[in-house]
Amino acid sequence: MDNQPLNAEITRLRTQLTTIDQQLLKSANAPEGLEDLKRAVDNLRTSVWAVLSASRTSNYPAFISRFRLRRGIDTLKGILAECDTESGREVHPEHAELQIVLEQLHERIGKLRAGH
């Protein structure tokens, strides 16, 4: 597997993150979009950790699958908790889409469990 393009992207991203870090140290306040960047970097950090950890196991696909399931569970728990807050009571179009996907997922997991 040729990782040249990925290696180049990793190097470029590391350089960009270092530059941003240096600029943030000089900044007097949090610039717009910083919270979104934080979430993206946190997600990337977690994914990198998972890939590095999985590379040390004999069953890489199963490790990554379980990792993705854990992240999905954590995300859904956050959405569930948000629904119980004042700001979480507003209905968005994404709620309907999420409900449809969850119903499909529920059905497929039921089939998987029935097969075992």
C-alpha positions, 0 to 999 in steps of 0.5 A: 500500500502506497502511503506517499499521499497520506505521508505528505498530508500528515506533514502538511497538517503538522506544519499547519497545526504548529503555525496555528498553535504559534498564532494562538499564543499571540492572540488576545482572544479566541478567533471564530471557528476555534471551537470547531477546530478543537472538535476536529483536532480532538476527533483526529487525535482519537482516530490516530490513537485508535489506528496506532493501538489497532496496529499493535493487535492481531485483529485490526479490523475488529479493533477498529470496528469496536472503536467506531462503535464506542465513538458512536455510542459516546456521540449518541449519549451526548445527543440524548443528554442534549435532548433533555436540556432547554436548548435541546428541545428545538427540533431540527431536520437532522432529528428526523434523519437521525431517527431514520438511521437509528431505526435502520441500525436497530433493525440491522443489529437485530438481524446480526444478533439473531444470526449468532 
